[in-house]
Amino acid sequence: MSESAAGPGRLRVLSGLGFVQFLRPALYVLLVLSALFTFWSGGAVAGRSLPRWTQSVAPTIFAIFLAIFAVYRFALMRAKKYPAAIGLFQVGLGALIWVLLLPSTRQKIGPPPSAADELPTLMASPDPRVRAIAVEVAGYRRDPRAAADLIDRLQDADAAVRERAHAALVRLAGTDAGRDPAAWRELAQKRGWSR
């Protein structure tokens, strides 16, 4: 290949690099915007929350950033001004980060929403079967915070609920204070289970 044939090709690569260098500030702006939307759309910042649709803004902005970044890196690699292995790794890492920013991925890896304990509500259900199961579950949890509700269930209108509440209290306390709610309240107070 002659020197004159290599010259125009090299000039095209250099002029392409000049254009890509012009895009460098835009890359920083897109990256900062993407990070801002990523953190802000995940919850309230300074008491303000963004609408749910903004969760798709961060991956969109990051995708634009990644496309421009990939063009920039490939132009540098083509001009032999940047190592190909590092450039490919950076573009691949960017693609992985983009996948992690997608709303569906963020929901899968995010912490589960904190749910309030349903047992107190279920123990007060109008259905005696639900109350009986809730009382039994509370006994297997062995959580002293449920003691007051279990003691209240000792006076339940349904015999099955009363029996299961008694068994749950025995399981919780490790001893039997009988069927009298007053005796159980006294025991709960001695053990510090009272509210």
Secondary structure as UniProt FT lines:
FT   HELIX           3..40
FT   TURN            41..42
FT   TURN            46..47
FT   HELIX           52..56
FT   HELIX           57..78
FT   TURN            79..80
FT   HELIX           84..101
FT   HELIX           103..109
FT   HELIX           119..123
FT   HELIX           128..141
FT   HELIX           144..146
FT   HELIX           147..153
FT   TURN            154..155
FT   HELIX           159..173
FT   HELIX           181..191
//
